Amino acid sequence: MFLSPLAPNTATYKITVKKQNGSYKLPKTPAMEATNSERVYDPELNNTMDNFSLEVGYIAPILVVGGFCLLLFLEVRFPLRQRKQPLISRILTNLCLSGLVFAMGTYLVNPAASNLIKWTAGQTFGLLYIVPLPYSGQFIAGFLLMDLTFYYWHRANHVFPLFRRFHNIHHIDPDLDVTTSFRFHLVEIAYSTGFRALQVILIGVTPALYGFYELIFQCSTIFHHSNVRLPIRFERLLNKVFVTPRMHGIHHSRVRGEMNSNYSVVFRWWDIIHKSLRLNVPQLEIDIGVSGYQKQEDNRLWNLLCLPFRRHRKSRDLPEGVPPLRGRSISADNAGFMLE
């Protein structure tokens, strides 16, 4: 079920519902009361958007798997950063963790989100329902709100110690490439269901919007985690709008000030707005990973699954006794200029 207007610049809305008391009309939102508009049933539009949702559901796995394989090939041929550990052992570990992630998403996160979407579609609650918009405007606004809320969720996983314990599994990978994309602890995926629930309810997400954003989200994730060396001029141009490999690579640096930057997922401007953008770090100077977890045994599957429940290693436990720092001073004045 979904909300959309009959035509651009009109205030009449449509929604798919079960017929009740001989009428298809639903209660009006405050915005609709102000514009004397109604929500009515439109089977043709309903079928169109249902078909769109189904098509996205069919092509998403093909695009994500195909993109994953293509990026894996390209980053082997044109690497952005040199690897620190053998690729094969890392791939096996990361694919096992990714398999657990997809299982948790399939059987917990997505069903919860889908049920909530069905519920919210028949309600008058949600940011997208406050102002009457044409369907295209509602779709774009919803997409932006989903991306913005993922920025906040990503940042929360770095700010709150309990969340950071589980999110560290993603960052402890000593190399950053496309296999890191879905390397998360299954507990992090489980408790992210709560975030998904709030996101769907507060925004008022529709099935078509949810499916389309998920597709773009997954494609963007595998792209900006990849270790592909793009031509610097092309990447600077692309990065005017989107998160790219060089930008996200800085987020995976061991240096705390660099790790606590570049939280965006699809569009980079959330980091600009929140002053968390950092681009002026040369890729060859980035040391990927988390301090205290640089040994090969730290990245074995069982150790990764148990790590959040063990004592966290602090800076005083490191051989050097201090957290890693950038070797040279980098001015904040040019933080938004991407370096080679």
C-alpha positions as a printed Julia matrix, in Angstrom:
340×3 Matrix{Float64}:
   0.0     0.0     0.0
   1.2     3.5    -0.71
   0.24    7.14   -0.88
   0.52    9.26   -4.01
  -1.3    12.13   -5.67
  -3.54   11.8    -8.68
  -1.42   14.27  -10.64
   1.33   16.83  -10.02
   0.26   20.04   -8.27
  -3.02   18.55   -7.06
  -4.05   17.95   -3.49
  -6.03   14.71   -4.01
  -4.32   11.57   -2.69
  -4.79    7.87   -3.38
  -4.23    4.85   -1.2
  -4.91    1.14   -1.6
  -7.17   -0.11    1.2
  -9.83   -2.69    1.9
 -13.32   -1.45    1.29
 -15.01   -0.6     4.57
 -18.62    0.5     5.15
 -19.15    0.9     1.42
 -16.5     3.62    1.11
 -12.84    3.77    0.12
 -12.17    7.15    1.73
  -9.74    7.33    4.65
  -9.29    9.93    7.42
  -7.52   13.09    6.33
  -4.09   14.17    7.51
  -3.74   17.7     8.98
  -2.17   18.85    5.71
  -5.14   17.47    3.77
  -7.6    19.2     6.09
  -5.84   22.48    5.34
  -6.15   21.95    1.59
  -9.56   20.22    1.63
  -8.07   17.12   -0.06
  -8.98   13.45    0.27
  -7.3    10.04    0.16
  -9.16    7.75   -2.21
  -8.63    4.35   -3.81
  -6.95    4.12   -7.23
  -6.43    0.52   -8.45
  -4.5     1.49  -11.61
  -1.85    3.43   -9.73
  -1.73    0.7    -7.1
  -0.98   -1.98   -9.68
   1.7     0.19  -11.33
   3.61    0.76   -8.09
   3.18   -2.84   -6.93
   4.72   -3.97  -10.22
   7.56   -1.49   -9.73
   8.24   -2.9    -6.26
   8.26   -6.45   -7.62
  10.64   -5.52  -10.45
  13.06   -3.89   -8.01
  12.89   -7.02   -5.86
  13.79   -9.22   -8.83
  16.66   -7.16  -10.24
  18.26   -6.09   -6.95
  20.09   -9.4    -6.25
  21.32   -9.54   -9.86
  22.66   -5.98   -9.77
  24.29   -6.35   -6.35
  25.95   -9.7    -7.09
  26.99   -8.58  -10.57
  28.37   -5.31   -9.22
  30.2    -7.16   -6.45
  31.95   -9.47   -8.93
  32.82   -6.63  -11.3
  34.3    -4.48   -8.52
  36.26   -7.44   -7.15
  37.82   -7.94  -10.59
  38.55   -4.22  -11.06
  40.15   -3.74   -7.65
  42.52   -6.63   -8.32
  43.5    -5.07  -11.64
  43.51   -1.43  -10.51
  44.04   -1.31   -6.72
  43.72    1.97   -4.85
  45.64    0.83   -1.75
  48.12   -2.0    -1.23
  46.86   -5.03    0.7
  48.29   -5.87    4.12
  46.93   -9.42    4.41
  46.27  -12.29    1.95
  43.11  -11.77   -0.09
  41.83  -15.38   -0.03
  41.76  -15.77    3.77
  40.03  -12.39    4.12
  37.45  -13.27    1.48
  36.5   -16.47    3.28
  36.09  -14.68    6.62
  34.19  -11.74    5.12
  31.86  -13.93    3.08
  30.99  -15.98    6.16
  30.14  -12.84    8.11
  28.22  -11.47    5.11
  26.23  -14.71    4.9
  25.15  -14.31    8.53
  24.24  -10.68    7.81
  22.04  -11.58    4.83
  20.36  -14.36    6.81
  19.58  -11.95    9.64
  18.33   -9.36    7.17
  16.17  -11.88    5.33
  14.52  -13.43    8.36
  14.38  -10.48   10.78
  15.02   -6.97    9.43
  13.16   -7.1     6.11
  10.04   -8.89    7.44
   9.82   -6.39   10.29
  10.19   -3.46    7.88
   7.69   -4.93    5.43
   5.03   -5.45    8.1
   5.53   -1.92    9.38
   5.25   -0.51    5.84
   1.9    -2.26    5.45
   0.75   -0.82    8.74
   1.94    2.75    8.13
   0.37    2.86    4.66
  -3.08    2.86    6.25
  -2.2     5.5     8.85
  -1.99    9.28    8.74
   1.35    9.31   10.57
   4.72   10.01    8.94
   6.81   12.96    7.79
   5.85   12.36    4.16
   2.18   12.9     5.01
   2.59   16.28    6.71
   2.74   18.28    3.47
   0.67   17.22    0.41
   3.13   16.54   -2.42
   2.87   15.0    -5.88
   4.0    11.37   -5.83
   7.33   12.23   -7.44
   8.02   14.86   -4.79
   7.02   12.48   -2.03
   9.28    9.78   -3.45
  12.31   12.1    -3.69
  11.71   13.53   -0.21
  11.39   10.03    1.2
  14.59    8.89   -0.48
  16.51   11.84    0.95
  15.07   11.29    4.42
  16.06    7.61    4.35
  19.6     8.51    3.37
  19.81   11.24    6.01
  18.58    8.92    8.77
  21.17    6.32    7.73
  23.81    9.02    8.19
  22.6     9.49   11.77
  22.44    5.74   12.37
  25.97    5.23   11.07
  27.24    8.05   13.25
  25.44    6.63   16.28
  27.34    3.36   15.81
  30.57    5.31   16.28
  29.4     7.53   19.14
  27.74    5.1    21.57
  30.22    2.63   23.16
  27.87   -0.37   23.1
  27.06    0.1    19.42
  30.74    0.72   18.64
  31.71   -2.64   20.15
  29.71   -4.45   17.47
  30.38   -1.98   14.65
  34.13   -2.47   15.21
  33.83   -5.85   13.48
  33.31   -3.91   10.26
  36.3    -1.62   10.88
  38.77   -4.2    12.19
  39.29   -5.56    8.67
  42.95   -4.65    7.99
  42.2    -4.05    4.31
  39.26   -2.26    2.77
  37.71   -3.67   -0.38
  34.38   -4.81   -1.77
  34.37   -7.9     0.49
  34.23   -5.56    3.51
  30.89   -4.14    2.33
  28.63   -6.5     4.29
  31.08   -7.62    6.95
  29.13   -6.87   10.14
  28.35   -8.64   13.38
  24.95  -10.34   13.26
  24.01   -8.71   16.59
  24.46   -5.28   15.0
  22.07   -6.31   12.23
  19.61   -7.61   14.82
  19.44   -4.42   16.87
  19.36   -2.31   13.7
  15.81   -3.68   13.32
  14.78   -1.12   15.92
  16.28    1.67   13.84
  14.53    0.34   10.74
  11.22    0.35   12.59
  11.64    3.98   13.65
  12.79    4.96   10.16
   9.77    3.39    8.45
   7.24    4.77   10.95
   8.6     8.3    11.28
   9.13    8.83    7.55
   6.07    6.92    6.35
   7.99    4.74    3.88
   6.12    3.1     0.98
   6.98   -0.33   -0.49
   8.25    1.19   -3.75
  10.41    3.72   -1.9
  11.78    1.07    0.46
  12.68   -1.3    -2.37
  14.27    1.38   -4.53
  16.33    2.87   -1.7
  17.52   -0.58   -0.64
  18.77   -1.22   -4.17
  20.66    2.08   -4.34
  21.9     1.61   -0.76
  23.4    -1.81   -1.5
  24.97   -0.72   -4.8
  26.44    2.38   -3.18
  27.79    0.33   -0.27
  29.72   -2.12   -2.44
  30.98    0.74   -4.63
  32.41    3.02   -1.94
  33.91    0.1     0.0
  35.75   -1.13   -3.08
  39.49   -0.72   -3.55
  39.19    0.44   -7.16
  41.48    3.24   -8.29
  39.33    5.62  -10.29
  40.94    8.48  -12.25
  41.27   11.25   -9.69
  39.54   13.88  -11.82
  36.6    11.59  -12.48
  36.29   10.65   -8.81
  36.42   14.3    -7.71
  33.59   15.04  -10.1
  31.56   12.02   -8.98
  32.21   12.9    -5.34
  30.51   16.25   -5.76
  27.3    14.27   -5.2
  28.06   10.65   -4.24
  30.23    8.82   -1.7
  33.24    7.31   -3.49
  36.06    4.84   -2.61
  38.63    7.5    -1.68
  36.15    9.31    0.53
  35.02    6.2     2.4
  38.55    4.84    2.63
  39.4     7.71    4.98
  36.54    6.65    7.24
  38.25    3.26    7.7
  41.54    4.83    8.83
  43.06    3.88   12.19
  43.45    7.6    12.97
  40.5     8.51   15.17
  39.85   11.92   13.62
  39.64   10.31   10.2
  37.52    7.35   11.3
  35.08    9.82   12.84
  34.35   11.42    9.48
  32.62   10.6     6.18
  29.55    8.82    7.56
  27.37    9.32    4.47
  26.08    6.33    2.5
  24.73    7.52   -0.86
  24.98   11.33   -0.98
  28.05   13.03    0.44
  26.3    16.31    1.35
  25.16   15.02    4.75
  28.81   15.16    5.82
  29.07   18.68    4.45
  25.96   19.81    6.34
  27.14   18.21    9.6
  30.78   19.29    9.13
  32.11   15.73    9.2
  33.6    15.69    5.68
  37.31   14.82    5.38
  38.89   14.27    1.97
  42.42   15.69    2.2
  44.24   12.5     3.22
  46.38   10.74    0.58
  45.3     7.13    0.15
  48.85    5.79    0.48
  49.05    7.33    3.97
  45.88    5.65    5.22
  46.4     2.74    7.61
  43.18    0.71    7.43
  41.81   -1.01   10.53
  41.41   -0.46   14.28
  44.33    0.03   16.63
  45.08   -3.03   18.73
  43.52   -5.44   16.23
  46.09   -5.62   13.45
  47.15   -9.25   13.85
  45.91  -11.9    11.43
  44.35  -13.98   14.22
  42.23  -10.97   15.23
  40.36  -11.4    11.96
  39.5   -15.06   12.28
  35.8   -15.78   12.21
  35.37  -17.08   15.76
  37.4   -14.23   17.26
  35.31  -11.69   15.36
  32.04  -13.2    16.59
  33.27  -13.19   20.2
  35.12   -9.86   20.12
  32.24   -7.56   21.24
  31.83   -9.64   24.39
  35.5    -9.41   25.36
  37.49   -6.61   26.99
  38.21   -3.94   24.42
  41.87   -3.2    23.82
  42.68    0.44   24.54
  45.52    2.68   23.38
  47.62    1.91   26.48
  47.59   -1.75   25.44
  49.29   -1.0    22.11
  53.01   -1.61   21.69
  53.56    2.09   20.97
  51.39    3.09   23.93
  49.58    5.88   22.06
  46.84    5.97   19.42
  47.97    6.46   15.82
  48.23   10.04   14.61
  48.56   11.56   11.19
  52.27   11.78   10.38
  52.01   15.34    9.14
  49.7    18.21    9.89
  46.79   18.54    7.5
  44.97   21.84    7.47
  41.23   21.77    8.04
  40.88   24.56    5.5
  41.16   22.13    2.58
  39.36   19.19    4.22
  36.91   19.11    1.31
  39.56   18.72   -1.4
  40.17   15.11   -2.42
  43.82   14.1    -2.66
  45.32   11.37   -4.81
